[in-house]
């Protein structure tokens, strides 16, 4: 497959030569990159994946993209105006492919191996940049085809074979626009941010992308609901003629589809000229400064804190997290675990990427649940005080803590965990409970308090007892989850892609546990005395779980090296 794609990419060799690239070097670099892609395992871990598993993983990815494409083709089946529906469709494809490319392939576009292998050799900047762009283009072909396949089939089924044959040209031009937008985004970030901060900017953009994708999956079908029709008249949006995706949609005027807005011929010509011009400008003029800025990405900023001033080591003042460590922990081991977890969760890009989106997922899902009856937002908001749905929001917030604790033990630098076993630690549970408290204070408590302010504002002061009881019950739940599943020291194991049947069963039982707590709270929502009794029992249970987790011994630990 890769050989065939490489052959297709190298067919317009005259074009690559006109852009200033060496075609012989370009083919050799692309061939090597594609070979390395084939050898890259899908699963993260120590065990090597077999070819059978790699093929299965590719199939799963294709099915995921097909499902995504089925969601994004909704405008094609809902909006009657074909040009307008295609504008919606291409806009969503442009957004999701751009986001995926920025989040998934920043490591490809800024591969540091090029800096050490290719830069010292007589390879031009344009050849290197073009090899990266074509590498990503091949990846896009693998992604775009299953993503666009549902819409392609729908157009062929409803509009005929002419529409199906024409679909390939705008899709290819759309990919050119994506490449230009992604590279333009990177150049803008490199110009505005320091090279050493580049990866942080990309990481936060990844978090934003995850939230947008999650919101689109849940809220987009509601926008195109047949039972909740909207006015999709293209004449109501005259500004849409300036959108490149509208230009791509006007290509269907070539096969007889009517266009309500004027200037169809100009827009359809721009659909072809602009993407090709963007590619030319990108490779011809932006490649030299692009490569120069890439060279500074892996540099380390040495302008930070210098502990030696005039030959004397200065003692750092008590910082906020250190004060919290002493306030929430009685033993030195627990304080050490607290500070390690606090610092590492701020420094680990992988941890931020996995955990931060969950803060937005919960409000989005709560909004999705509320809008299932197809009422207006105003009616839903006015009915909230009469419905005890705030309990669902408060208890569902515990999954932020679950998400954070699930990745607490995982790290790419897991070999540094030898320090735990070298230090005289008698009870490792002290370190783990300290790390757990750091997650609770840093992530769960601020998020829960923000939700609590919303709950008290909507449901009134009487909901304060519900907030307190939900806080204790949610902490009991996440504490019990940690006691059952989290038996690793902080950041001491590699990421595990497999879960045994026992762990899956424990997770199912934990879901039943939080459901029981929430149902019990719901039964006493209007009885204050029963609510206070429930709160007392929950506090006792929390103390038991907390103490049991803190007393975890070495005999009960599961070392990461044994996984």
Buried (B, 14 or more C-beta within 10 A) or exposed (E): EBEEBBEEBBEEBEBBEEBBBBBEBBBEBBBEBBEEBEEEBBBEBEEEBEEEBBEEBEEEBBEEBBBBBBBBBBBBBBBEBBBBBBBBBBBBBBBBBBBBBBBBBBEBBBBEEBBEEBEEEEBBBBBBBBBBBBBBBBBBBBBBBBBBBBBBBBBBEEBEEBBBEBBEBBBEBBBBBBBBBBBBBBBEBBEEBEBBEBBEBBBBBBBBBBBBBBBBBBEBEBEBEEEEEEEBEBEEBEEBBEBBBBBBBBBBBEEEBEBEBEEBEEBBBBBBEBBEEBBBEBBEEBBBEBBEBBEEBBEEEEEEEEEEEEEEEEEEEEEEBBEBBEEBBEBEBBBBBBBBBBEBBEEBBEBBBBBBBBBBBBBBBBBBBBBEEEBEEEEBEEEBEEEBBBBBBBBBBBBBBBBBBBBBBBBEEBEEBEEBEEEEBEBBBBBBBBBBBBBBBBBBBEBBEEBBEEBBEBBEEEBEBBBBBBBBBBBBBBBBBBBBBBBBBBBBBBBBEEEEEEEEEBBEEBEEBBEEBBEBBBEBBEEEEBBBEBBEEBBEBBEBBBEBBBEBEEEEBEBBEEE
